[in-house]
Amino acid sequence: MEWLLALVVLAAIAYFVMKRRRAAAPSAAVSDTHHPCPSCAAPAPRTATQCPSCKRDLPEGWAPAAGIAIPP
Ligand SMILES: [Zn+2]
């Protein structure tokens, strides 16, 4: 019966870790001037044509205009 309790505890921990990651990740990089790169998720200037982190080309309009809410 202990294995069932351990399974429930592990599932609860995994749930809260995933929930916390999902909540923290996007908002950290999004700002009025920067947006997460579609390839590596590093913050890149909205006007950039190449990601400063992974050096991939960014297509025109890759970053939504500032002030537009991004759904989770
Ligand atoms: Zn990148």
N, CA, C, O and the ligand as a Tripos MOL2 file, in Angstrom:
@<TRIPOS>MOLECULE
protein
  289   287    73     0     0
PROTEIN
NO_CHARGES

@<TRIPOS>ATOM
      1 N           0.8270   -1.2120    0.0000 N.3       1 MET1
      2 CA          0.0000    0.0000    0.0000 C.3       1 MET1
      3 C           0.8670    1.2710    0.0000 C.2       1 MET1
      4 O           0.4210    2.3330   -0.4350 O.2       1 MET1
      5 N           2.1240    1.1460    0.4990 N.am      2 GLU2
      6 CA          2.9890    2.3310    0.5280 C.3       2 GLU2
      7 C           3.2950    2.8250   -0.8810 C.2       2 GLU2
      8 O           3.4440    4.0260   -1.1030 O.2       2 GLU2
      9 N           3.3900    1.8910   -1.8380 N.am      3 TRP3
     10 CA          3.7150    2.2990   -3.2030 C.3       3 TRP3
     11 C           2.6490    3.2210   -3.7800 C.2       3 TRP3
     12 O           2.9480    4.1160   -4.5700 O.2       3 TRP3
     13 N           1.3940    2.9910   -3.3750 N.am      4 LEU4
     14 CA          0.3090    3.8390   -3.8710 C.3       4 LEU4
     15 C           0.4430    5.2630   -3.3160 C.2       4 LEU4
     16 O           0.2480    6.2460   -4.0310 O.2       4 LEU4
     17 N           0.7760    5.3460   -2.0410 N.am      5 LEU5
     18 CA          0.9770    6.6570   -1.4160 C.3       5 LEU5
     19 C           2.1530    7.3840   -2.0780 C.2       5 LEU5
     20 O           2.0770    8.5760   -2.3750 O.2       5 LEU5
     21 N           3.2420    6.6370   -2.3010 N.am      6 ALA6
     22 CA          4.4180    7.2240   -2.9420 C.3       6 ALA6
     23 C           4.0700    7.7220   -4.3450 C.2       6 ALA6
     24 O           4.5250    8.7890   -4.7580 O.2       6 ALA6
     25 N           3.2620    6.9470   -5.0780 N.am      7 LEU7
     26 CA          2.8560    7.3310   -6.4330 C.3       7 LEU7
     27 C           2.0430    8.6230   -6.4140 C.2       7 LEU7
     28 O           2.2520    9.5050   -7.2480 O.2       7 LEU7
     29 N           1.1300    8.7310   -5.4740 N.am      8 VAL8
     30 CA          0.2910    9.9280   -5.3610 C.3       8 VAL8
     31 C           1.1600   11.1480   -5.0290 C.2       8 VAL8
     32 O           0.9730   12.2190   -5.6060 O.2       8 VAL8
     33 N           2.1060   10.9830   -4.1000 N.am      9 VAL9
     34 CA          2.9860   12.0910   -3.7120 C.3       9 VAL9
     35 C           3.8390   12.5220   -4.9070 C.2       9 VAL9
     36 O           3.9800   13.7180   -5.1650 O.2       9 VAL9
     37 N           4.4090   11.5590   -5.6380 N.am     10 LEU10
     38 CA          5.2290   11.8870   -6.8040 C.3      10 LEU10
     39 C           4.4010   12.5920   -7.8850 C.2      10 LEU10
     40 O           4.8730   13.5390   -8.5140 O.2      10 LEU10
     41 N           3.1790   12.1300   -8.0930 N.am     11 ALA11
     42 CA          2.3130   12.7620   -9.0950 C.3      11 ALA11
     43 C           1.9980   14.2000   -8.6940 C.2      11 ALA11
     44 O           1.9780   15.0900   -9.5440 O.2      11 ALA11
     45 N           1.7570   14.4270   -7.4240 N.am     12 ALA12
     46 CA          1.4590   15.7750   -6.9420 C.3      12 ALA12
     47 C           2.6630   16.6930   -7.1320 C.2      12 ALA12
     48 O           2.5150   17.8380   -7.5590 O.2      12 ALA12
     49 N           3.8520   16.1900   -6.8150 N.am     13 ILE13
     50 CA          5.0770   16.9870   -6.9850 C.3      13 ILE13
     51 C           5.2810   17.3170   -8.4680 C.2      13 ILE13
     52 O           5.5770   18.4610   -8.8120 O.2      13 ILE13
     53 N           5.1260   16.3330   -9.3340 N.am     14 ALA14
     54 CA          5.2960   16.5530  -10.7740 C.3      14 ALA14
     55 C           4.2920   17.5780  -11.2780 C.2      14 ALA14
     56 O           4.6300   18.4360  -12.0950 O.2      14 ALA14
     57 N           3.0570   17.4890  -10.7910 N.am     15 TYR15
     58 CA          2.0160   18.4290  -11.2160 C.3      15 TYR15
     59 C           2.4070   19.8680  -10.8630 C.2      15 TYR15
     60 O           2.2990   20.7680  -11.6960 O.2      15 TYR15
     61 N           2.8590   20.0760   -9.6290 N.am     16 PHE16
     62 CA          3.1850   21.4390   -9.2010 C.3      16 PHE16
     63 C           4.4380   21.9680   -9.8870 C.2      16 PHE16
     64 O           4.5340   23.1620  -10.1740 O.2      16 PHE16
     65 N           5.3930   21.0910  -10.1500 N.am     17 VAL17
     66 CA          6.6070   21.5280  -10.8560 C.3      17 VAL17
     67 C           6.2510   21.9610  -12.2770 C.2      17 VAL17
     68 O           6.7150   23.0030  -12.7410 O.2      17 VAL17
     69 N           5.4230   21.1630  -12.9730 N.am     18 MET18
     70 CA          5.0280   21.5030  -14.3400 C.3      18 MET18
     71 C           4.2110   22.7840  -14.3640 C.2      18 MET18
     72 O           4.3950   23.6240  -15.2440 O.2      18 MET18
     73 N           3.3160   22.9350  -13.4050 N.am     19 LYS19
     74 CA          2.4660   24.1220  -13.3340 C.3      19 LYS19
     75 C           3.3270   25.3710  -13.1310 C.2      19 LYS19
     76 O           3.0930   26.4120  -13.7460 O.2      19 LYS19
     77 N           4.3170   25.2440  -12.2640 N.am     20 ARG20
     78 CA          5.1980   26.3760  -11.9630 C.3      20 ARG20
     79 C           6.0530   26.7380  -13.1760 C.2      20 ARG20
     80 O           6.2310   27.9170  -13.4820 O.2      20 ARG20
     81 N           6.5790   25.7320  -13.8640 N.am     21 ARG21
     82 CA          7.3900   25.9850  -15.0630 C.3      21 ARG21
     83 C           6.5790   26.6890  -16.1280 C.2      21 ARG21
     84 O           7.0450   27.6490  -16.7410 O.2      21 ARG21
     85 N           5.3500   26.2060  -16.3510 N.am     22 ARG22
     86 CA          4.4970   26.7660  -17.3870 C.3      22 ARG22
     87 C           4.1890   28.2300  -17.0770 C.2      22 ARG22
     88 O           4.1390   29.0620  -17.9830 O.2      22 ARG22
     89 N           3.9870   28.5390  -15.8140 N.am     23 ALA23
     90 CA          3.6230   29.9050  -15.4250 C.3      23 ALA23
     91 C           4.8280   30.8420  -15.5110 C.2      23 ALA23
     92 O           4.6700   32.0130  -15.8560 O.2      23 ALA23
     93 N           6.0170   30.3490  -15.2050 N.am     24 ALA24
     94 CA          7.1850   31.2150  -15.1080 C.3      24 ALA24
     95 C           7.8760   31.4410  -16.4560 C.2      24 ALA24
     96 O           8.3540   32.5440  -16.7200 O.2      24 ALA24
     97 N           7.9360   30.4340  -17.2970 N.am     25 ALA25
     98 CA          8.7600   30.5030  -18.4990 C.3      25 ALA25
     99 C           8.3860   31.6220  -19.4710 C.2      25 ALA25
    100 O           9.2480   32.4380  -19.7960 O.2      25 ALA25
    101 N           7.1290   31.6980  -19.9540 N.am     26 PRO26
    102 CA          6.8700   32.6890  -20.9980 C.3      26 PRO26
    103 C           6.9590   34.1200  -20.5030 C.2      26 PRO26
    104 O           7.4870   34.9780  -21.2110 O.2      26 PRO26
    105 N           6.4600   34.4020  -19.3100 N.am     27 SER27
    106 CA          6.4030   35.7730  -18.8390 C.3      27 SER27
    107 C           7.7940   36.3300  -18.5610 C.2      27 SER27
    108 O           7.9800   37.5470  -18.5590 O.2      27 SER27
    109 N           8.7740   35.4590  -18.3250 N.am     28 ALA28
    110 CA         10.1210   35.9240  -18.0150 C.3      28 ALA28
    111 C          10.7510   36.6150  -19.2230 C.2      28 ALA28
    112 O          11.4830   37.5930  -19.0730 O.2      28 ALA28
    113 N          10.4600   36.1000  -20.4280 N.am     29 ALA29
    114 CA         11.1430   36.6090  -21.6150 C.3      29 ALA29
    115 C          10.3400   37.6770  -22.3460 C.2      29 ALA29
    116 O          10.9190   38.5050  -23.0480 O.2      29 ALA29
    117 N           9.0270   37.6750  -22.1960 N.am     30 VAL30
    118 CA          8.1990   38.6070  -22.9490 C.3      30 VAL30
    119 C           8.2200   39.9810  -22.2840 C.2      30 VAL30
    120 O           8.0150   40.1050  -21.0770 O.2      30 VAL30
    121 N           8.4680   40.9970  -23.0860 N.am     31 SER31
    122 CA          8.4190   42.3620  -22.5810 C.3      31 SER31
    123 C           8.0170   43.2590  -23.7400 C.2      31 SER31
    124 O           7.6790   42.7720  -24.8180 O.2      31 SER31
    125 N           8.0520   44.5720  -23.5210 N.am     32 ASP32
    126 CA          7.6960   45.4980  -24.5900 C.3      32 ASP32
    127 C           8.7290   45.4810  -25.7070 C.2      32 ASP32
    128 O           8.3980   45.7570  -26.8600 O.2      32 ASP32
    129 N           9.9720   45.1600  -25.3800 N.am     33 THR33
    130 CA         11.0370   45.2320  -26.3730 C.3      33 THR33
    131 C          11.5640   43.8720  -26.8050 C.2      33 THR33
    132 O          12.1840   43.7590  -27.8630 O.2      33 THR33
    133 N          11.3290   42.8380  -26.0020 N.am     34 HIS34
    134 CA         11.8800   41.5230  -26.3220 C.3      34 HIS34
    135 C          10.7770   40.4680  -26.3420 C.2      34 HIS34
    136 O           9.7400   40.6010  -25.6920 O.2      34 HIS34
    137 N          11.0430   39.4130  -27.1150 N.am     35 HIS35
    138 CA         10.0910   38.3210  -27.2500 C.3      35 HIS35
    139 C          10.8910   37.0280  -27.3620 C.2      35 HIS35
    140 O          11.9850   37.0360  -27.9260 O.2      35 HIS35
    141 N          10.3670   35.9050  -26.8330 N.am     36 PRO36
    142 CA         11.1420   34.6600  -26.9210 C.3      36 PRO36
    143 C          11.2940   34.1720  -28.3600 C.2      36 PRO36
    144 O          10.3380   34.1650  -29.1350 O.2      36 PRO36
    145 N          12.4990   33.7710  -28.6930 N.am     37 CYS37
    146 CA         12.8060   33.2260  -30.0140 C.3      37 CYS37
    147 C          11.9750   31.9600  -30.2500 C.2      37 CYS37
    148 O          11.8620   31.1280  -29.3500 O.2      37 CYS37
    149 N          11.3860   31.8000  -31.4570 N.am     38 PRO38
    150 CA         10.5950   30.6010  -31.7270 C.3      38 PRO38
    151 C          11.4390   29.3290  -31.7530 C.2      38 PRO38
    152 O          10.9030   28.2290  -31.6170 O.2      38 PRO38
    153 N          12.7430   29.4660  -31.9240 N.am     39 SER39
    154 CA         13.6010   28.2780  -31.9950 C.3      39 SER39
    155 C          14.1640   27.8870  -30.6340 C.2      39 SER39
    156 O          14.0970   26.7200  -30.2490 O.2      39 SER39
    157 N          14.7220   28.8600  -29.8990 N.am     40 CYS40
    158 CA         15.4080   28.5190  -28.6600 C.3      40 CYS40
    159 C          14.7680   29.1500  -27.4240 C.2      40 CYS40
    160 O          15.1760   28.8450  -26.3040 O.2      40 CYS40
    161 N          13.7840   30.0140  -27.6030 N.am     41 ALA41
    162 CA         13.0420   30.6470  -26.5110 C.3      41 ALA41
    163 C          13.8600   31.6790  -25.7350 C.2      41 ALA41
    164 O          13.4060   32.1770  -24.7050 O.2      41 ALA41
    165 N          15.0410   32.0000  -26.2120 N.am     42 ALA42
    166 CA         15.8170   33.0660  -25.5710 C.3      42 ALA42
    167 C          15.1940   34.4120  -25.9530 C.2      42 ALA42
    168 O          14.6870   34.5540  -27.0660 O.2      42 ALA42
    169 N          15.2220   35.3940  -25.0570 N.am     43 PRO43
    170 CA         14.6490   36.6960  -25.4070 C.3      43 PRO43
    171 C          15.4380   37.3700  -26.5230 C.2      43 PRO43
    172 O          16.6640   37.4690  -26.4680 O.2      43 PRO43
    173 N          14.7090   37.8310  -27.5350 N.am     44 ALA44
    174 CA         15.3400   38.5260  -28.6600 C.3      44 ALA44
    175 C          14.5760   39.8220  -28.8940 C.2      44 ALA44
    176 O          13.3610   39.8640  -28.6990 O.2      44 ALA44
    177 N          15.2740   40.8910  -29.3130 N.am     45 PRO45
    178 CA         14.5770   42.1490  -29.6020 C.3      45 PRO45
    179 C          13.5070   41.9310  -30.6680 C.2      45 PRO45
    180 O          13.7230   41.2020  -31.6360 O.2      45 PRO45
    181 N          12.3390   42.5780  -30.4800 N.am     46 ARG46
    182 CA         11.2390   42.3940  -31.4300 C.3      46 ARG46
    183 C          11.6190   42.8030  -32.8460 C.2      46 ARG46
    184 O          11.0620   42.2830  -33.8130 O.2      46 ARG46
    185 N          12.5590   43.7280  -32.9760 N.am     47 THR47
    186 CA         12.9490   44.2140  -34.2940 C.3      47 THR47
    187 C          14.0650   43.3710  -34.9120 C.2      47 THR47
    188 O          14.4680   43.6270  -36.0470 O.2      47 THR47
    189 N          14.5660   42.3810  -34.1920 N.am     48 ALA48
    190 CA         15.6920   41.5810  -34.6800 C.3      48 ALA48
    191 C          15.2650   40.7280  -35.8760 C.2      48 ALA48
    192 O          14.1250   40.2700  -35.9530 O.2      48 ALA48
    193 N          16.2080   40.5240  -36.8100 N.am     49 THR49
    194 CA         15.9590   39.6320  -37.9350 C.3      49 THR49
    195 C          16.7170   38.3230  -37.7540 C.2      49 THR49
    196 O          16.5370   37.3680  -38.5090 O.2      49 THR49
    197 N          17.5870   38.3030  -36.7130 N.am     50 GLN50
    198 CA         18.3320   37.0860  -36.3930 C.3      50 GLN50
    199 C          18.3930   36.9600  -34.8770 C.2      50 GLN50
    200 O          18.6030   37.9540  -34.1810 O.2      50 GLN50
    201 N          18.2120   35.7420  -34.3570 N.am     51 CYS51
    202 CA         18.2370   35.5270  -32.9160 C.3      51 CYS51
    203 C          19.6620   35.7410  -32.3870 C.2      51 CYS51
    204 O          20.6070   35.1610  -32.9220 O.2      51 CYS51
    205 N          19.8290   36.5710  -31.3370 N.am     52 PRO52
    206 CA         21.1670   36.7940  -30.7980 C.3      52 PRO52
    207 C          21.7270   35.5660  -30.0850 C.2      52 PRO52
    208 O          22.9330   35.4870  -29.8510 O.2      52 PRO52
    209 N          20.8860   34.6250  -29.7450 N.am     53 SER53
    210 CA         21.3330   33.4410  -29.0030 C.3      53 SER53
    211 C          21.6640   32.2750  -29.9320 C.2      53 SER53
    212 O          22.7830   31.7620  -29.9040 O.2      53 SER53
    213 N          20.6990   31.8490  -30.7560 N.am     54 CYS54
    214 CA         20.9200   30.6640  -31.6070 C.3      54 CYS54
    215 C          21.2980   31.0380  -33.0350 C.2      54 CYS54
    216 O          21.6120   30.1630  -33.8420 O.2      54 CYS54
    217 N          21.2680   32.3560  -33.3590 N.am     55 LYS55
    218 CA         21.6900   32.8730  -34.6700 C.3      55 LYS55
    219 C          20.7970   32.4310  -35.8260 C.2      55 LYS55
    220 O          21.1910   32.5390  -36.9870 O.2      55 LYS55
    221 N          19.6140   31.9420  -35.5220 N.am     56 ARG56
    222 CA         18.7050   31.5690  -36.6100 C.3      56 ARG56
    223 C          18.0030   32.8160  -37.1210 C.2      56 ARG56
    224 O          17.7850   33.7690  -36.3740 O.2      56 ARG56
    225 N          17.6480   32.8000  -38.4190 N.am     57 ASP57
    226 CA         16.9150   33.9170  -39.0010 C.3      57 ASP57
    227 C          15.4980   33.9340  -38.4480 C.2      57 ASP57
    228 O          14.8670   32.8910  -38.2830 O.2      57 ASP57
    229 N          15.0100   35.1380  -38.1630 N.am     58 LEU58
    230 CA         13.6580   35.3050  -37.6470 C.3      58 LEU58
    231 C          12.7950   35.8710  -38.7620 C.2      58 LEU58
    232 O          13.1180   36.9260  -39.3070 O.2      58 LEU58
    233 N          11.7070   35.1980  -39.1150 N.am     59 PRO59
    234 CA         10.8600   35.6940  -40.2060 C.3      59 PRO59
    235 C          10.1870   37.0080  -39.8190 C.2      59 PRO59
    236 O          10.0160   37.3060  -38.6370 O.2      59 PRO59
    237 N           9.8080   37.7910  -40.8350 N.am     60 GLU60
    238 CA          9.1320   39.0620  -40.5720 C.3      60 GLU60
    239 C           7.8270   38.7930  -39.8190 C.2      60 GLU60
    240 O           7.0660   37.8920  -40.1720 O.2      60 GLU60
    241 N           7.5830   39.5920  -38.7770 N.am     61 GLY61
    242 CA          6.3720   39.4130  -37.9890 C.3      61 GLY61
    243 C           6.4390   38.2440  -37.0220 C.2      61 GLY61
    244 O           5.4010   37.7510  -36.5790 O.2      61 GLY61
    245 N           7.6390   37.7920  -36.6860 N.am     62 TRP62
    246 CA          7.7940   36.6370  -35.7880 C.3      62 TRP62
    247 C           7.3350   36.9610  -34.3780 C.2      62 TRP62
    248 O           6.8860   36.0730  -33.6540 O.2      62 TRP62
    249 N           7.4430   38.2320  -33.9760 N.am     63 ALA63
    250 CA          7.0310   38.6290  -32.6330 C.3      63 ALA63
    251 C           5.7390   39.4260  -32.7250 C.2      63 ALA63
    252 O           5.6700   40.4120  -33.4580 O.2      63 ALA63
    253 N           4.7100   39.0070  -31.9850 N.am     64 PRO64
    254 CA          3.4820   39.7970  -31.9780 C.3      64 PRO64
    255 C           3.7480   41.1950  -31.4510 C.2      64 PRO64
    256 O           4.6590   41.3920  -30.6470 O.2      64 PRO64
    257 N           2.9670   42.1600  -31.8920 N.am     65 ALA65
    258 CA          3.1560   43.5450  -31.4540 C.3      65 ALA65
    259 C           3.0260   43.6450  -29.9410 C.2      65 ALA65
    260 O           2.2840   42.8840  -29.3200 O.2      65 ALA65
    261 N           3.7530   44.5890  -29.3560 N.am     66 ALA66
    262 CA          3.7160   44.7930  -27.9080 C.3      66 ALA66
    263 C           2.2990   45.1090  -27.4660 C.2      66 ALA66
    264 O           1.5670   45.8250  -28.1490 O.2      66 ALA66
    265 N           1.9230   44.5710  -26.3240 N.am     67 GLY67
    266 CA          0.6100   44.8490  -25.7700 C.3      67 GLY67
    267 C          -0.4100   43.7890  -26.0920 C.2      67 GLY67
    268 O          -1.4960   43.7870  -25.5130 O.2      67 GLY67
    269 N          -0.0890   42.8710  -27.0150 N.am     68 ILE68
    270 CA         -1.0170   41.7840  -27.3400 C.3      68 ILE68
    271 C          -0.7620   40.6370  -26.3560 C.2      68 ILE68
    272 O           0.3580   40.1400  -26.2460 O.2      68 ILE68
    273 N          -1.7930   40.2330  -25.6600 N.am     69 ALA69
    274 CA         -1.6560   39.1460  -24.6920 C.3      69 ALA69
    275 C          -1.5020   37.8210  -25.4190 C.2      69 ALA69
    276 O          -2.2170   37.5340  -26.3790 O.2      69 ALA69
    277 N          -0.5530   37.0160  -24.9440 N.am     70 ILE70
    278 CA         -0.3110   35.7090  -25.5300 C.3      70 ILE70
    279 C          -0.9800   34.6520  -24.6520 C.2      70 ILE70
    280 O          -0.6560   34.5570  -23.4680 O.2      70 ILE70
    281 N          -1.8840   33.8720  -25.1840 N.am     71 PRO71
    282 CA         -2.5570   32.8550  -24.3520 C.3      71 PRO71
    283 C          -1.5710   31.8050  -23.8460 C.2      71 PRO71
    284 O          -0.6230   31.4540  -24.5490 O.2      71 PRO71
    285 N          -1.7840   31.3110  -22.6540 N.am     72 PRO72
    286 CA         -0.8510   30.3380  -22.0670 C.3      72 PRO72
    287 C          -0.8580   29.0080  -22.8050 C.2      72 PRO72
    288 O          -0.1270   28.0910  -22.4310 O.2      72 PRO72
    289 ZN         17.0130   31.6190  -30.8450 Zn       73 ZN73
@<TRIPOS>BOND
     1     1     2 1
     2     2     3 1
     3     3     4 2
     4     3     5 am
     5     5     6 1
     6     6     7 1
     7     7     8 2
     8     7     9 am
     9     9    10 1
    10    10    11 1
    11    11    12 2
    12    11    13 am
    13    13    14 1
    14    14    15 1
    15    15    16 2
    16    15    17 am
    17    17    18 1
    18    18    19 1
    19    19    20 2
    20    19    21 am
    21    21    22 1
    22    22    23 1
    23    23    24 2
    24    23    25 am
    25    25    26 1
    26    26    27 1
    27    27    28 2
    28    27    29 am
    29    29    30 1
    30    30    31 1
    31    31    32 2
    32    31    33 am
    33    33    34 1
    34    34    35 1
    35    35    36 2
    36    35    37 am
    37    37    38 1
    38    38    39 1
    39    39    40 2
    40    39    41 am
    41    41    42 1
    42    42    43 1
    43    43    44 2
    44    43    45 am
    45    45    46 1
    46    46    47 1
    47    47    48 2
    48    47    49 am
    49    49    50 1
    50    50    51 1
    51    51    52 2
    52    51    53 am
    53    53    54 1
    54    54    55 1
    55    55    56 2
    56    55    57 am
    57    57    58 1
    58    58    59 1
    59    59    60 2
    60    59    61 am
    61    61    62 1
    62    62    63 1
    63    63    64 2
    64    63    65 am
    65    65    66 1
    66    66    67 1
    67    67    68 2
    68    67    69 am
    69    69    70 1
    70    70    71 1
    71    71    72 2
    72    71    73 am
    73    73    74 1
    74    74    75 1
    75    75    76 2
    76    75    77 am
    77    77    78 1
    78    78    79 1
    79    79    80 2
    80    79    81 am
    81    81    82 1
    82    82    83 1
    83    83    84 2
    84    83    85 am
    85    85    86 1
    86    86    87 1
    87    87    88 2
    88    87    89 am
    89    89    90 1
    90    90    91 1
    91    91    92 2
    92    91    93 am
    93    93    94 1
    94    94    95 1
    95    95    96 2
    96    95    97 am
    97    97    98 1
    98    98    99 1
    99    99   100 2
   100    99   101 am
   101   101   102 1
   102   102   103 1
   103   103   104 2
   104   103   105 am
   105   105   106 1
   106   106   107 1
   107   107   108 2
   108   107   109 am
   109   109   110 1
   110   110   111 1
   111   111   112 2
   112   111   113 am
   113   113   114 1
   114   114   115 1
   115   115   116 2
   116   115   117 am
   117   117   118 1
   118   118   119 1
   119   119   120 2
   120   119   121 am
   121   121   122 1
   122   122   123 1
   123   123   124 2
   124   123   125 am
   125   125   126 1
   126   126   127 1
   127   127   128 2
   128   127   129 am
   129   129   130 1
   130   130   131 1
   131   131   132 2
   132   131   133 am
   133   133   134 1
   134   134   135 1
   135   135   136 2
   136   135   137 am
   137   137   138 1
   138   138   139 1
   139   139   140 2
   140   139   141 am
   141   141   142 1
   142   142   143 1
   143   143   144 2
   144   143   145 am
   145   145   146 1
   146   146   147 1
   147   147   148 2
   148   147   149 am
   149   149   150 1
   150   150   151 1
   151   151   152 2
   152   151   153 am
   153   153   154 1
   154   154   155 1
   155   155   156 2
   156   155   157 am
   157   157   158 1
   158   158   159 1
   159   159   160 2
   160   159   161 am
   161   161   162 1
   162   162   163 1
   163   163   164 2
   164   163   165 am
   165   165   166 1
   166   166   167 1
   167   167   168 2
   168   167   169 am
   169   169   170 1
   170   170   171 1
   171   171   172 2
   172   171   173 am
   173   173   174 1
   174   174   175 1
   175   175   176 2
   176   175   177 am
   177   177   178 1
   178   178   179 1
   179   179   180 2
   180   179   181 am
   181   181   182 1
   182   182   183 1
   183   183   184 2
   184   183   185 am
   185   185   186 1
   186   186   187 1
   187   187   188 2
   188   187   189 am
   189   189   190 1
   190   190   191 1
   191   191   192 2
   192   191   193 am
   193   193   194 1
   194   194   195 1
   195   195   196 2
   196   195   197 am
   197   197   198 1
   198   198   199 1
   199   199   200 2
   200   199   201 am
   201   201   202 1
   202   202   203 1
   203   203   204 2
   204   203   205 am
   205   205   206 1
   206   206   207 1
   207   207   208 2
   208   207   209 am
   209   209   210 1
   210   210   211 1
   211   211   212 2
   212   211   213 am
   213   213   214 1
   214   214   215 1
   215   215   216 2
   216   215   217 am
   217   217   218 1
   218   218   219 1
   219   219   220 2
   220   219   221 am
   221   221   222 1
   222   222   223 1
   223   223   224 2
   224   223   225 am
   225   225   226 1
   226   226   227 1
   227   227   228 2
   228   227   229 am
   229   229   230 1
   230   230   231 1
   231   231   232 2
   232   231   233 am
   233   233   234 1
   234   234   235 1
   235   235   236 2
   236   235   237 am
   237   237   238 1
   238   238   239 1
   239   239   240 2
   240   239   241 am
   241   241   242 1
   242   242   243 1
   243   243   244 2
   244   243   245 am
   245   245   246 1
   246   246   247 1
   247   247   248 2
   248   247   249 am
   249   249   250 1
   250   250   251 1
   251   251   252 2
   252   251   253 am
   253   253   254 1
   254   254   255 1
   255   255   256 2
   256   255   257 am
   257   257   258 1
   258   258   259 1
   259   259   260 2
   260   259   261 am
   261   261   262 1
   262   262   263 1
   263   263   264 2
   264   263   265 am
   265   265   266 1
   266   266   267 1
   267   267   268 2
   268   267   269 am
   269   269   270 1
   270   270   271 1
   271   271   272 2
   272   271   273 am
   273   273   274 1
   274   274   275 1
   275   275   276 2
   276   275   277 am
   277   277   278 1
   278   278   279 1
   279   279   280 2
   280   279   281 am
   281   281   282 1
   282   282   283 1
   283   283   284 2
   284   283   285 am
   285   285   286 1
   286   286   287 1
   287   287   288 2
@<TRIPOS>SUBSTRUCTURE
     1 MET1         2 RESIDUE 1 A MET
     2 GLU2         6 RESIDUE 1 A GLU
     3 TRP3        10 RESIDUE 1 A TRP
     4 LEU4        14 RESIDUE 1 A LEU
     5 LEU5        18 RESIDUE 1 A LEU
     6 ALA6        22 RESIDUE 1 A ALA
     7 LEU7        26 RESIDUE 1 A LEU
     8 VAL8        30 RESIDUE 1 A VAL
     9 VAL9        34 RESIDUE 1 A VAL
    10 LEU10       38 RESIDUE 1 A LEU
    11 ALA11       42 RESIDUE 1 A ALA
    12 ALA12       46 RESIDUE 1 A ALA
    13 ILE13       50 RESIDUE 1 A ILE
    14 ALA14       54 RESIDUE 1 A ALA
    15 TYR15       58 RESIDUE 1 A TYR
    16 PHE16       62 RESIDUE 1 A PHE
    17 VAL17       66 RESIDUE 1 A VAL
    18 MET18       70 RESIDUE 1 A MET
    19 LYS19       74 RESIDUE 1 A LYS
    20 ARG20       78 RESIDUE 1 A ARG
    21 ARG21       82 RESIDUE 1 A ARG
    22 ARG22       86 RESIDUE 1 A ARG
    23 ALA23       90 RESIDUE 1 A ALA
    24 ALA24       94 RESIDUE 1 A ALA
    25 ALA25       98 RESIDUE 1 A ALA
    26 PRO26      102 RESIDUE 1 A PRO
    27 SER27      106 RESIDUE 1 A SER
    28 ALA28      110 RESIDUE 1 A ALA
    29 ALA29      114 RESIDUE 1 A ALA
    30 VAL30      118 RESIDUE 1 A VAL
    31 SER31      122 RESIDUE 1 A SER
    32 ASP32      126 RESIDUE 1 A ASP
    33 THR33      130 RESIDUE 1 A THR
    34 HIS34      134 RESIDUE 1 A HIS
    35 HIS35      138 RESIDUE 1 A HIS
    36 PRO36      142 RESIDUE 1 A PRO
    37 CYS37      146 RESIDUE 1 A CYS
    38 PRO38      150 RESIDUE 1 A PRO
    39 SER39      154 RESIDUE 1 A SER
    40 CYS40      158 RESIDUE 1 A CYS
    41 ALA41      162 RESIDUE 1 A ALA
    42 ALA42      166 RESIDUE 1 A ALA
    43 PRO43      170 RESIDUE 1 A PRO
    44 ALA44      174 RESIDUE 1 A ALA
    45 PRO45      178 RESIDUE 1 A PRO
    46 ARG46      182 RESIDUE 1 A ARG
    47 THR47      186 RESIDUE 1 A THR
    48 ALA48      190 RESIDUE 1 A ALA
    49 THR49      194 RESIDUE 1 A THR
    50 GLN50      198 RESIDUE 1 A GLN
    51 CYS51      202 RESIDUE 1 A CYS
    52 PRO52      206 RESIDUE 1 A PRO
    53 SER53      210 RESIDUE 1 A SER
    54 CYS54      214 RESIDUE 1 A CYS
    55 LYS55      218 RESIDUE 1 A LYS
    56 ARG56      222 RESIDUE 1 A ARG
    57 ASP57      226 RESIDUE 1 A ASP
    58 LEU58      230 RESIDUE 1 A LEU
    59 PRO59      234 RESIDUE 1 A PRO
    60 GLU60      238 RESIDUE 1 A GLU
    61 GLY61      242 RESIDUE 1 A GLY
    62 TRP62      246 RESIDUE 1 A TRP
    63 ALA63      250 RESIDUE 1 A ALA
    64 PRO64      254 RESIDUE 1 A PRO
    65 ALA65      258 RESIDUE 1 A ALA
    66 ALA66      262 RESIDUE 1 A ALA
    67 GLY67      266 RESIDUE 1 A GLY
    68 ILE68      270 RESIDUE 1 A ILE
    69 ALA69      274 RESIDUE 1 A ALA
    70 ILE70      278 RESIDUE 1 A ILE
    71 PRO71      282 RESIDUE 1 A PRO
    72 PRO72      286 RESIDUE 1 A PRO
    73 ZN73       289 GROUP 0 **** ****
